[in-house]
Amino acid sequence: MDIAFFTKLALSFLVGSLWVTLSTLAAEKYGSKVGGLIGGLPSTVVVALLFIGLTQSPLAASSATTVIPLAQGFNGVFLVAYLYWIRKGLWPGLLAALAVWAAQAGLLLAVGLKHLWISLAGWLVLAAGCILIVERAMNIPSRPGVRVRHTRGQVLVRALFGGTVIAFAVLMGKLGGPILGGLFSTFPAMFLSTLVITFYDGGADFSRAVGKSLMISGEVNIVLYAVLARFFYVKWGLALGTAAALAVCLGSGYLLYLYLIKRLD
């Protein structure tokens, strides 16, 4: 492995640990809506695309966004499985969600998606279906914050856990060969680590509430970032393209925040 990959691994760990810690602490203090919203903002996807652009070209990074919308739709199904089975315990929830993810990722890898419009169409169907299931069928109420007092050491352990899960997915994408590596390229490591931590913080109901907001935020903001980066990278280059895409997503995140606070139960 070369120095560039170790740089990506380190950046993924740092960004992942920071974002997982921020989203889970926000969920504890401000409730499931805010925590899920932050967790669903683009974080590790920014590092992944930027790394491709730096080591290959902005055009290569632009092309790499093709699969992201459909992969994010599959991650919505991953969350639905977790939200359903977590009522039976953490391990049933995790194993069911991971089994669903593995099946979907294998299908995505086998298909070899090449057209953005197909990816977007699949994402739209899956995202709408998952949100409707969570909102109408599961009826998961939002939760206020939970009182959890952390030492600095406990916060550090949380950051290490989140960063390690994300870095592991990146590492497997590099070492796993064409099949396993391809599967792990779509692994929802940010979602998984956030859900596990919130389960231990507030129990299954709190984790489910965070997962609901996480789904809505991720389905909107991550896909929006990928589509914007696809065009901005080619037009403006990596630095300006990344900054512009992030700025738009921060704006969409704020609008989504208003929706979550005022509309979502």
C-alpha atoms as a printed R data frame, in Angstrom:
    type eleno elety resid chain resno       x      y       z
1   ATOM     1    CA   MET     A     1   0.000  0.000   0.000
2   ATOM     2    CA   ASP     A     2   1.290  3.463  -0.859
3   ATOM     3    CA   ILE     A     3   1.474  6.648   1.176
4   ATOM     4    CA   ALA     A     4  -1.585  8.095  -0.572
5   ATOM     5    CA   PHE     A     5  -3.756  5.253   0.685
6   ATOM     6    CA   PHE     A     6  -2.499  5.620   4.257
7   ATOM     7    CA   THR     A     7  -3.352  9.302   3.984
8   ATOM     8    CA   LYS     A     8  -6.882  8.422   2.931
9   ATOM     9    CA   LEU     A     9  -7.139  5.881   5.752
10  ATOM    10    CA   ALA     A    10  -6.001  8.441   8.308
11  ATOM    11    CA   LEU     A    11  -8.357 11.121   6.982
12  ATOM    12    CA   SER     A    12 -11.270  8.664   6.984
13  ATOM    13    CA   PHE     A    13 -10.500  7.768  10.585
14  ATOM    14    CA   LEU     A    14 -10.242 11.399  11.694
15  ATOM    15    CA   VAL     A    15 -13.323 12.640   9.844
16  ATOM    16    CA   GLY     A    16 -15.325  9.576  10.846
17  ATOM    17    CA   SER     A    17 -14.410  9.764  14.522
18  ATOM    18    CA   LEU     A    18 -15.187 13.489  14.625
19  ATOM    19    CA   TRP     A    19 -18.521 13.137  12.850
20  ATOM    20    CA   VAL     A    20 -19.703 10.114  14.860
21  ATOM    21    CA   THR     A    21 -18.769 11.833  18.115
22  ATOM    22    CA   LEU     A    22 -20.456 15.084  17.083
23  ATOM    23    CA   SER     A    23 -23.693 13.425  15.934
24  ATOM    24    CA   THR     A    24 -24.046 11.165  18.983
25  ATOM    25    CA   LEU     A    25 -23.252 13.924  21.485
26  ATOM    26    CA   ALA     A    26 -25.756 16.181  19.693
27  ATOM    27    CA   ALA     A    27 -28.374 13.425  19.870
28  ATOM    28    CA   GLU     A    28 -27.813 13.068  23.606
29  ATOM    29    CA   LYS     A    29 -28.074 16.793  24.255
30  ATOM    30    CA   TYR     A    30 -30.618 17.994  21.698
31  ATOM    31    CA   GLY     A    31 -32.566 14.857  20.811
32  ATOM    32    CA   SER     A    32 -32.815 12.325  18.015
33  ATOM    33    CA   LYS     A    33 -33.782 14.839  15.303
34  ATOM    34    CA   VAL     A    34 -30.623 16.927  15.577
35  ATOM    35    CA   GLY     A    35 -28.311 13.957  16.091
36  ATOM    36    CA   GLY     A    36 -29.687 12.118  13.080
37  ATOM    37    CA   LEU     A    37 -29.530 15.233  10.937
38  ATOM    38    CA   ILE     A    38 -25.835 15.773  11.682
39  ATOM    39    CA   GLY     A    39 -25.021 12.100  11.150
40  ATOM    40    CA   GLY     A    40 -26.653 12.200   7.718
41  ATOM    41    CA   LEU     A    41 -24.622 15.144   6.423
42  ATOM    42    CA   PRO     A    42 -21.846 14.263   3.944
43  ATOM    43    CA   SER     A    43 -18.632 13.386   5.782
44  ATOM    44    CA   THR     A    44 -16.663 10.314   4.735
45  ATOM    45    CA   VAL     A    45 -18.014 10.552   1.183
46  ATOM    46    CA   VAL     A    46 -16.254 13.914   0.928
47  ATOM    47    CA   VAL     A    47 -12.934 12.284   1.831
48  ATOM    48    CA   ALA     A    48 -13.500  9.361  -0.539
49  ATOM    49    CA   LEU     A    49 -14.282 11.508  -3.587
50  ATOM    50    CA   LEU     A    50 -11.591 14.052  -2.809
51  ATOM    51    CA   PHE     A    51  -9.032 11.261  -2.493
52  ATOM    52    CA   ILE     A    52  -9.994  9.873  -5.909
53  ATOM    53    CA   GLY     A    53  -9.713 13.332  -7.403
54  ATOM    54    CA   LEU     A    54  -6.281 13.948  -5.884
55  ATOM    55    CA   THR     A    55  -4.767 10.563  -6.755
56  ATOM    56    CA   GLN     A    56  -6.416 10.174 -10.185
57  ATOM    57    CA   SER     A    57  -8.273 13.153 -11.601
58  ATOM    58    CA   PRO     A    58 -11.371 15.308 -11.027
59  ATOM    59    CA   LEU     A    59 -12.997 13.462 -13.931
60  ATOM    60    CA   ALA     A    60 -12.392 10.112 -12.208
61  ATOM    61    CA   ALA     A    61 -13.914 11.461  -8.993
62  ATOM    62    CA   SER     A    62 -16.886 12.727 -10.979
63  ATOM    63    CA   SER     A    63 -17.385  9.290 -12.551
64  ATOM    64    CA   ALA     A    64 -17.142  7.609  -9.133
65  ATOM    65    CA   THR     A    65 -20.335  9.351  -8.031
66  ATOM    66    CA   THR     A    66 -22.468  7.247 -10.398
67  ATOM    67    CA   VAL     A    67 -23.092  4.480  -7.892
68  ATOM    68    CA   ILE     A    68 -23.572  6.667  -4.807
69  ATOM    69    CA   PRO     A    69 -27.311  7.479  -5.143
70  ATOM    70    CA   LEU     A    70 -28.339  3.820  -5.546
71  ATOM    71    CA   ALA     A    71 -25.920  2.733  -2.815
72  ATOM    72    CA   GLN     A    72 -27.502  5.308  -0.513
73  ATOM    73    CA   GLY     A    73 -30.929  3.934  -1.378
74  ATOM    74    CA   PHE     A    74 -29.679  0.493  -0.363
75  ATOM    75    CA   ASN     A    75 -28.390  2.009   2.871
76  ATOM    76    CA   GLY     A    76 -31.945  3.142   3.537
77  ATOM    77    CA   VAL     A    77 -33.048 -0.491   3.351
78  ATOM    78    CA   PHE     A    78 -30.163 -1.333   5.700
79  ATOM    79    CA   LEU     A    79 -31.615  1.148   8.187
80  ATOM    80    CA   VAL     A    80 -35.145 -0.213   7.821
81  ATOM    81    CA   ALA     A    81 -33.888 -3.699   8.684
82  ATOM    82    CA   TYR     A    82 -32.048 -2.348  11.720
83  ATOM    83    CA   LEU     A    83 -35.030 -0.306  12.914
84  ATOM    84    CA   TYR     A    84 -37.291 -3.348  12.690
85  ATOM    85    CA   TRP     A    85 -35.042 -5.963  14.288
86  ATOM    86    CA   ILE     A    86 -33.401 -3.788  16.951
87  ATOM    87    CA   ARG     A    87 -36.531 -4.259  19.057
88  ATOM    88    CA   LYS     A    88 -35.312 -7.815  19.648
89  ATOM    89    CA   GLY     A    89 -31.870 -6.665  20.776
90  ATOM    90    CA   LEU     A    90 -28.694 -5.100  19.430
91  ATOM    91    CA   TRP     A    91 -27.244 -8.222  17.821
92  ATOM    92    CA   PRO     A    92 -30.445 -9.236  15.987
93  ATOM    93    CA   GLY     A    93 -30.692 -5.665  14.692
94  ATOM    94    CA   LEU     A    94 -27.071 -5.514  13.556
95  ATOM    95    CA   LEU     A    95 -27.010 -8.978  11.989
96  ATOM    96    CA   ALA     A    96 -30.261 -8.424  10.089
97  ATOM    97    CA   ALA     A    97 -29.079 -5.053   8.792
98  ATOM    98    CA   LEU     A    98 -25.663 -6.408   7.778
99  ATOM    99    CA   ALA     A    99 -27.238 -9.383   6.002
100 ATOM   100    CA   VAL     A   100 -29.481 -7.041   4.026
101 ATOM   101    CA   TRP     A   101 -26.540 -4.802   3.197
102 ATOM   102    CA   ALA     A   102 -24.386 -7.730   1.999
103 ATOM   103    CA   ALA     A   103 -27.129 -8.991  -0.312
104 ATOM   104    CA   GLN     A   104 -27.736 -5.545  -1.790
105 ATOM   105    CA   ALA     A   105 -24.046 -4.723  -2.159
106 ATOM   106    CA   GLY     A   106 -23.476 -8.022  -3.953
107 ATOM   107    CA   LEU     A   107 -26.290 -7.194  -6.354
108 ATOM   108    CA   LEU     A   108 -24.918 -3.712  -6.934
109 ATOM   109    CA   LEU     A   109 -21.454 -5.118  -7.633
110 ATOM   110    CA   ALA     A   110 -22.820 -7.755 -10.018
111 ATOM   111    CA   VAL     A   111 -24.874 -5.266 -12.005
112 ATOM   112    CA   GLY     A   112 -21.939 -2.933 -12.657
113 ATOM   113    CA   LEU     A   113 -23.918  0.305 -12.745
114 ATOM   114    CA   LYS     A   114 -22.774  2.766 -15.428
115 ATOM   115    CA   HIS     A   115 -25.585  5.316 -15.782
116 ATOM   116    CA   LEU     A   116 -26.376  8.061 -13.277
117 ATOM   117    CA   TRP     A   117 -30.026  8.271 -14.249
118 ATOM   118    CA   ILE     A   118 -30.539  4.581 -13.390
119 ATOM   119    CA   SER     A   119 -28.803  5.129 -10.059
120 ATOM   120    CA   LEU     A   120 -30.988  8.150  -9.305
121 ATOM   121    CA   ALA     A   121 -34.186  6.341 -10.319
122 ATOM   122    CA   GLY     A   122 -33.332  3.414  -8.055
123 ATOM   123    CA   TRP     A   123 -32.458  5.762  -5.213
124 ATOM   124    CA   LEU     A   124 -35.737  7.663  -5.575
125 ATOM   125    CA   VAL     A   125 -37.825  4.494  -5.375
126 ATOM   126    CA   LEU     A   126 -35.883  3.025  -2.462
127 ATOM   127    CA   ALA     A   127 -35.598  6.274  -0.492
128 ATOM   128    CA   ALA     A   128 -39.301  7.089  -0.853
129 ATOM   129    CA   GLY     A   129 -40.276  3.541   0.066
130 ATOM   130    CA   CYS     A   130 -38.006  3.412   3.112
131 ATOM   131    CA   ILE     A   131 -39.146  6.784   4.440
132 ATOM   132    CA   LEU     A   132 -42.791  5.824   3.987
133 ATOM   133    CA   ILE     A   133 -42.247  2.533   5.809
134 ATOM   134    CA   VAL     A   134 -40.526  4.240   8.725
135 ATOM   135    CA   GLU     A   135 -43.033  7.093   8.919
136 ATOM   136    CA   ARG     A   136 -46.289  5.226   8.296
137 ATOM   137    CA   ALA     A   137 -45.750  1.561   9.161
138 ATOM   138    CA   MET     A   138 -43.199  1.645  11.975
139 ATOM   139    CA   ASN     A   139 -44.512  4.811  13.635
140 ATOM   140    CA   ILE     A   140 -41.243  5.669  15.385
141 ATOM   141    CA   PRO     A   141 -41.601  8.787  17.567
142 ATOM   142    CA   SER     A   142 -38.732 11.213  17.929
143 ATOM   143    CA   ARG     A   143 -36.958 11.268  21.280
144 ATOM   144    CA   PRO     A   144 -35.605 14.078  23.428
145 ATOM   145    CA   GLY     A   145 -32.006 14.058  24.564
146 ATOM   146    CA   VAL     A   146 -30.790 11.675  27.226
147 ATOM   147    CA   ARG     A   147 -28.767 12.558  30.272
148 ATOM   148    CA   VAL     A   148 -25.389 10.928  29.879
149 ATOM   149    CA   ARG     A   149 -22.316 12.183  31.694
150 ATOM   150    CA   HIS     A   150 -19.095 11.344  29.917
151 ATOM   151    CA   THR     A   151 -15.506 11.548  31.019
152 ATOM   152    CA   ARG     A   152 -12.918 12.624  28.479
153 ATOM   153    CA   GLY     A   153 -11.827  9.010  28.262
154 ATOM   154    CA   GLN     A   154 -15.338  7.853  27.367
155 ATOM   155    CA   VAL     A   155 -15.619 10.462  24.627
156 ATOM   156    CA   LEU     A   156 -12.232  9.358  23.314
157 ATOM   157    CA   VAL     A   157 -13.355  5.713  23.253
158 ATOM   158    CA   ARG     A   158 -16.459  6.756  21.316
159 ATOM   159    CA   ALA     A   159 -14.340  8.622  18.779
160 ATOM   160    CA   LEU     A   160 -11.961  5.677  18.447
161 ATOM   161    CA   PHE     A   161 -14.837  3.267  17.906
162 ATOM   162    CA   GLY     A   162 -16.489  5.383  15.215
163 ATOM   163    CA   GLY     A   163 -13.211  6.114  13.448
164 ATOM   164    CA   THR     A   164 -12.128  2.473  13.592
165 ATOM   165    CA   VAL     A   165 -15.355  1.163  12.038
166 ATOM   166    CA   ILE     A   166 -15.065  3.643   9.178
167 ATOM   167    CA   ALA     A   167 -11.333  3.077   8.668
168 ATOM   168    CA   PHE     A   168 -11.916 -0.694   8.668
169 ATOM   169    CA   ALA     A   169 -14.434 -0.368   5.844
170 ATOM   170    CA   VAL     A   170 -11.902  1.722   3.869
171 ATOM   171    CA   LEU     A   171  -9.149 -0.815   4.562
172 ATOM   172    CA   MET     A   172 -11.308 -3.742   3.444
173 ATOM   173    CA   GLY     A   173 -12.122 -1.833   0.281
174 ATOM   174    CA   LYS     A   174  -8.390 -1.789  -0.443
175 ATOM   175    CA   LEU     A   175  -7.379 -5.287   0.721
176 ATOM   176    CA   GLY     A   176 -10.493 -7.286   0.005
177 ATOM   177    CA   GLY     A   177  -9.895 -7.858  -3.674
178 ATOM   178    CA   PRO     A   178 -12.338 -7.051  -6.468
179 ATOM   179    CA   ILE     A   179 -15.366 -8.701  -4.834
180 ATOM   180    CA   LEU     A   180 -14.979 -7.948  -1.120
181 ATOM   181    CA   GLY     A   181 -13.381 -4.602  -1.866
182 ATOM   182    CA   GLY     A   182 -16.284 -3.654  -4.085
183 ATOM   183    CA   LEU     A   183 -18.770 -4.650  -1.406
184 ATOM   184    CA   PHE     A   184 -17.115 -2.567   1.293
185 ATOM   185    CA   SER     A   185 -16.979  0.495  -0.943
186 ATOM   186    CA   THR     A   186 -20.698  1.004  -0.181
187 ATOM   187    CA   PHE     A   187 -20.585 -0.005   3.506
188 ATOM   188    CA   PRO     A   188 -22.649  2.392   5.736
189 ATOM   189    CA   ALA     A   189 -19.954  2.610   8.422
190 ATOM   190    CA   MET     A   190 -21.056  6.054   9.629
191 ATOM   191    CA   PHE     A   191 -24.617  4.865  10.102
192 ATOM   192    CA   LEU     A   192 -23.583  1.651  11.838
193 ATOM   193    CA   SER     A   193 -21.292  3.269  14.388
194 ATOM   194    CA   THR     A   194 -23.845  6.000  15.175
195 ATOM   195    CA   LEU     A   195 -26.615  3.455  15.723
196 ATOM   196    CA   VAL     A   196 -24.514  1.281  18.011
197 ATOM   197    CA   ILE     A   197 -23.417  4.217  20.174
198 ATOM   198    CA   THR     A   198 -26.943  5.630  20.491
199 ATOM   199    CA   PHE     A   199 -28.223  2.166  21.434
200 ATOM   200    CA   TYR     A   200 -25.814  2.035  24.342
201 ATOM   201    CA   ASP     A   201 -26.607  5.664  25.257
202 ATOM   202    CA   GLY     A   202 -30.379  5.509  25.358
203 ATOM   203    CA   GLY     A   203 -31.586  2.029  24.438
204 ATOM   204    CA   ALA     A   204 -33.395  0.618  21.424
205 ATOM   205    CA   ASP     A   205 -36.108  3.304  21.248
206 ATOM   206    CA   PHE     A   206 -33.572  6.137  21.269
207 ATOM   207    CA   SER     A   207 -31.435  4.409  18.634
208 ATOM   208    CA   ARG     A   208 -34.495  3.848  16.437
209 ATOM   209    CA   ALA     A   209 -35.462  7.518  16.698
210 ATOM   210    CA   VAL     A   210 -31.956  8.625  15.732
211 ATOM   211    CA   GLY     A   211 -31.989  6.096  12.885
212 ATOM   212    CA   LYS     A   212 -35.189  7.600  11.485
213 ATOM   213    CA   SER     A   213 -33.695 11.094  11.288
214 ATOM   214    CA   LEU     A   214 -30.399  9.649  10.081
215 ATOM   215    CA   MET     A   215 -32.201  8.011   7.163
216 ATOM   216    CA   ILE     A   216 -34.007 11.145   6.041
217 ATOM   217    CA   SER     A   217 -30.905 13.317   6.339
218 ATOM   218    CA   GLY     A   218 -28.612 10.817   4.622
219 ATOM   219    CA   GLU     A   219 -30.963 10.090   1.749
220 ATOM   220    CA   VAL     A   220 -31.199 13.788   0.939
221 ATOM   221    CA   ASN     A   221 -27.836 15.305   1.813
222 ATOM   222    CA   ILE     A   222 -25.383 12.586   0.784
223 ATOM   223    CA   VAL     A   223 -27.059 12.057  -2.587
224 ATOM   224    CA   LEU     A   224 -27.261 15.805  -3.155
225 ATOM   225    CA   TYR     A   225 -23.552 16.155  -2.421
226 ATOM   226    CA   ALA     A   226 -22.646 13.328  -4.811
227 ATOM   227    CA   VAL     A   227 -24.669 14.809  -7.674
228 ATOM   228    CA   LEU     A   228 -23.301 18.311  -7.113
229 ATOM   229    CA   ALA     A   229 -19.716 17.062  -6.825
230 ATOM   230    CA   ARG     A   230 -20.149 15.142 -10.063
231 ATOM   231    CA   PHE     A   231 -20.667 18.361 -12.007
232 ATOM   232    CA   PHE     A   232 -18.742 20.843  -9.854
233 ATOM   233    CA   TYR     A   233 -15.498 18.829  -9.959
234 ATOM   234    CA   VAL     A   234 -15.393 18.938 -13.732
235 ATOM   235    CA   LYS     A   235 -16.448 22.578 -13.982
236 ATOM   236    CA   TRP     A   236 -14.504 24.166 -11.119
237 ATOM   237    CA   GLY     A   237 -11.908 21.626  -9.958
238 ATOM   238    CA   LEU     A   238 -11.548 19.752  -6.677
239 ATOM   239    CA   ALA     A   239 -11.105 22.589  -4.183
240 ATOM   240    CA   LEU     A   240 -13.836 24.923  -5.389
241 ATOM   241    CA   GLY     A   241 -16.100 22.038  -6.390
242 ATOM   242    CA   THR     A   242 -15.873 20.482  -2.918
243 ATOM   243    CA   ALA     A   243 -16.452 23.831  -1.193
244 ATOM   244    CA   ALA     A   244 -19.466 24.655  -3.382
245 ATOM   245    CA   ALA     A   245 -21.055 21.222  -2.932
246 ATOM   246    CA   LEU     A   246 -20.566 21.385   0.837
247 ATOM   247    CA   ALA     A   247 -22.035 24.895   0.986
248 ATOM   248    CA   VAL     A   248 -25.195 23.785  -0.829
249 ATOM   249    CA   CYS     A   249 -25.518 20.730   1.425
250 ATOM   250    CA   LEU     A   250 -25.194 22.878   4.537
251 ATOM   251    CA   GLY     A   251 -28.061 24.944   3.189
252 ATOM   252    CA   SER     A   252 -30.147 21.854   2.477
253 ATOM   253    CA   GLY     A   253 -29.240 20.541   5.922
254 ATOM   254    CA   TYR     A   254 -30.628 23.700   7.510
255 ATOM   255    CA   LEU     A   255 -33.872 23.439   5.538
256 ATOM   256    CA   LEU     A   256 -34.126 19.791   6.528
257 ATOM   257    CA   TYR     A   257 -33.531 20.799  10.141
258 ATOM   258    CA   LEU     A   258 -36.541 23.119   9.954
259 ATOM   259    CA   TYR     A   259 -38.612 20.249   8.539
260 ATOM   260    CA   LEU     A   260 -37.470 17.783  11.185
261 ATOM   261    CA   ILE     A   261 -38.100 20.185  14.028
262 ATOM   262    CA   LYS     A   262 -41.509 21.430  12.888
263 ATOM   263    CA   ARG     A   263 -43.002 18.526  10.942
264 ATOM   264    CA   LEU     A   264 -41.519 15.217  12.021
265 ATOM   265    CA   ASP     A   265 -43.100 13.477  15.025
